[in-house]
Protein backbone atom coordinates (compact mmCIF):
# COMPACT_ATOMS: atom_id res chain seq x y z
CA UNK A 1 0.00 0.00 0.00
CA UNK A 2 2.82 2.41 0.90
CA UNK A 3 4.49 1.76 -2.46
CA UNK A 4 1.25 2.52 -4.29
CA UNK A 5 0.74 5.80 -2.42
CA UNK A 6 4.38 6.79 -2.98
CA UNK A 7 4.12 6.09 -6.70
CA UNK A 8 0.97 8.21 -6.97
CA UNK A 9 2.73 11.24 -5.53
CA UNK A 10 5.96 10.62 -7.40
CA UNK A 11 4.30 12.05 -10.49
CA UNK A 12 3.81 15.44 -8.84
CA UNK A 13 5.97 18.33 -9.99
CA UNK A 14 9.56 18.46 -8.85
CA UNK A 15 10.13 22.17 -8.25
CA UNK A 16 12.09 23.89 -5.49
CA UNK A 17 10.15 24.21 -2.23
CA UNK A 18 12.07 26.82 -0.22
CA UNK A 19 10.26 30.16 -0.22
CA UNK A 20 13.16 32.27 1.05
CA UNK A 21 15.58 30.71 -1.45
CA UNK A 22 13.10 31.37 -4.27
CA UNK A 23 12.85 35.04 -3.27
CA UNK A 24 16.64 35.37 -3.28
CA UNK A 25 16.92 33.62 -6.64
CA UNK A 26 14.20 35.82 -8.13
CA UNK A 27 15.98 38.95 -6.95
CA UNK A 28 19.32 37.73 -8.35
CA UNK A 29 17.74 36.85 -11.72
CA UNK A 30 15.47 39.91 -11.83
CA UNK A 31 12.37 37.70 -11.96
CA UNK A 32 9.16 37.28 -10.01
CA UNK A 33 8.07 34.19 -8.06
CA UNK A 34 5.24 31.87 -9.08
CA UNK A 35 4.11 29.95 -5.99
CA UNK A 36 1.96 26.86 -6.61
CA UNK A 37 0.38 25.37 -3.47
CA UNK A 38 -1.12 21.91 -3.60
CA UNK A 39 -2.13 18.99 -1.44
CA UNK A 40 -0.96 15.44 -1.96
CA UNK A 41 -4.63 14.42 -1.95
CA UNK A 42 -6.02 17.07 -4.31
CA UNK A 43 -7.49 15.74 -7.55
CA UNK A 44 -7.58 19.19 -9.17
CA UNK A 45 -3.94 19.82 -8.28
CA UNK A 46 -2.92 16.64 -10.13
CA UNK A 47 -5.05 17.62 -13.13
CA UNK A 48 -3.44 21.05 -13.30
CA UNK A 49 0.02 19.49 -13.05
CA UNK A 50 -0.71 16.76 -15.61
CA UNK A 51 -2.41 18.96 -18.19
CA UNK A 52 -1.20 22.54 -17.80
CA UNK A 53 2.24 22.24 -16.25
CA UNK A 54 3.38 19.44 -18.53
CA UNK A 55 2.74 21.66 -21.54
CA UNK A 56 6.25 22.76 -22.57
CA UNK A 57 4.96 26.07 -24.01
CA UNK A 58 3.28 27.06 -20.76
CA UNK A 59 6.20 25.89 -18.65
CA UNK A 60 8.61 27.80 -20.89
CA UNK A 61 6.59 31.00 -20.54
CA UNK A 62 6.52 30.63 -16.75
CA UNK A 63 10.24 29.92 -16.49
CA UNK A 64 11.05 32.95 -18.65
CA UNK A 65 9.71 35.46 -16.12
CA UNK A 66 9.32 33.52 -12.87
CA UNK A 67 11.22 31.44 -10.38
CA UNK A 68 8.96 28.42 -9.90
CA UNK A 69 8.10 27.32 -6.37
CA UNK A 70 5.91 24.40 -5.26
CA UNK A 71 4.62 23.82 -1.74
CA UNK A 72 2.50 20.89 -0.59
CA UNK A 73 0.29 21.31 2.47
CA UNK A 74 1.38 17.89 3.75
CA UNK A 75 5.12 18.16 3.11
CA UNK A 76 6.08 21.82 3.57
CA UNK A 77 5.62 24.67 6.01
CA UNK A 78 3.40 27.27 4.40
CA UNK A 79 3.31 30.83 5.68
CA UNK A 80 -0.13 31.66 7.10
CA UNK A 81 -0.59 34.55 4.66
CA UNK A 82 -0.88 31.97 1.87
CA UNK A 83 -3.42 29.85 3.75
CA UNK A 84 -6.24 32.39 3.98
CA UNK A 85 -8.19 30.75 1.18
CA UNK A 86 -9.00 27.07 1.67
CA UNK A 87 -9.47 25.87 -1.91
CA UNK A 88 -6.71 24.13 -3.85
CA UNK A 89 -4.74 24.42 -5.99
CA UNK A 90 -3.56 27.93 -5.11
CA UNK A 91 -1.50 30.18 -7.34
CA UNK A 92 0.40 33.27 -6.20
CA UNK A 93 2.53 35.61 -8.30
CA UNK A 94 4.92 38.02 -6.59
CA UNK A 95 4.65 41.69 -7.50
CA UNK A 96 8.36 42.07 -8.16
C-alpha distance (Angstrom), angle and dihedral (degrees) to the residues before:
residue distance angle dihedral
X1 . . .
X2 3.82 . .
X3 3.81 90.5 .
X4 3.79 90.9 51.8
X5 3.80 92.9 50.2
X6 3.81 91.4 46.2
X7 3.79 91.9 50.8
X8 3.81 91.4 50.6
X9 3.79 91.9 56.4
X10 3.79 94.4 39.9
X11 3.79 88.1 77.7
X12 3.81 92.2 62.0
X13 3.78 118.4 107.5
X14 3.77 118.7 -76.0
X15 3.80 103.1 -142.0
X16 3.79 129.4 141.0
X17 3.81 113.5 -80.9
X18 3.81 104.6 -163.8
X19 3.80 111.3 104.4
X20 3.81 97.1 -165.3
X21 3.81 92.2 47.8
X22 3.82 90.1 49.6
X23 3.81 90.8 52.6
X24 3.81 91.0 50.9
X25 3.79 92.1 47.0
X26 3.81 91.6 48.5
X27 3.79 91.1 51.5
X28 3.82 91.9 48.2
X29 3.82 92.0 48.6
X30 3.81 95.0 39.4
X31 3.81 91.2 -120.1
X32 3.78 137.5 125.0
X33 3.82 126.6 -116.7
X34 3.80 124.6 -109.8
X35 3.81 108.2 -159.4
X36 3.81 116.4 -164.2
X37 3.81 114.6 -169.9
X38 3.77 119.7 -166.0
X39 3.77 142.8 159.1
X40 3.77 124.4 -126.0
X41 3.81 87.4 -126.8
X42 3.82 99.2 46.9
X43 3.80 115.1 116.3
X44 3.81 93.1 -166.5
X45 3.80 91.6 50.8
X46 3.82 90.3 56.3
X47 3.80 90.9 47.3
X48 3.80 91.8 51.8
X49 3.80 90.6 48.2
X50 3.81 94.6 45.4
X51 3.79 97.2 44.9
X52 3.79 109.5 25.2
X53 3.78 105.0 26.0
X54 3.79 94.7 44.8
X55 3.80 89.9 58.3
X56 3.81 103.2 103.3
X57 3.83 92.4 -150.9
X58 3.79 92.8 55.6
X59 3.78 93.3 42.2
X60 3.81 90.3 49.0
X61 3.80 91.8 51.8
X62 3.80 91.3 49.6
X63 3.80 93.8 47.5
X64 3.81 91.1 49.6
X65 3.81 94.2 64.8
X66 3.81 105.5 14.3
X67 3.76 142.8 57.0
X68 3.80 102.8 -132.0
X69 3.80 118.7 -130.5
X70 3.82 128.4 179.9
X71 3.79 125.7 -167.8
X72 3.80 126.3 -178.6
X73 3.80 119.0 -155.3
X74 3.81 90.2 -136.3
X75 3.80 99.4 44.9
X76 3.81 107.2 32.2
X77 3.78 140.3 48.6
X78 3.78 108.4 -111.1
X79 3.78 121.2 -160.8
X80 3.81 110.6 -115.0
X81 3.81 92.0 -121.4
X82 3.81 88.1 69.5
X83 3.81 93.8 48.8
X84 3.80 98.7 62.9
X85 3.80 92.7 102.5
X86 3.79 115.7 56.0
X87 3.81 102.1 -156.0
X88 3.80 122.3 97.7
X89 2.93 144.7 -106.3
X90 3.80 97.7 42.2
X91 3.78 125.7 -166.0
X92 3.79 125.5 -163.7
X93 3.80 128.0 179.4
X94 3.80 119.7 -164.5
X95 3.79 117.7 -126.6
X96 3.79 94.0 -130.0
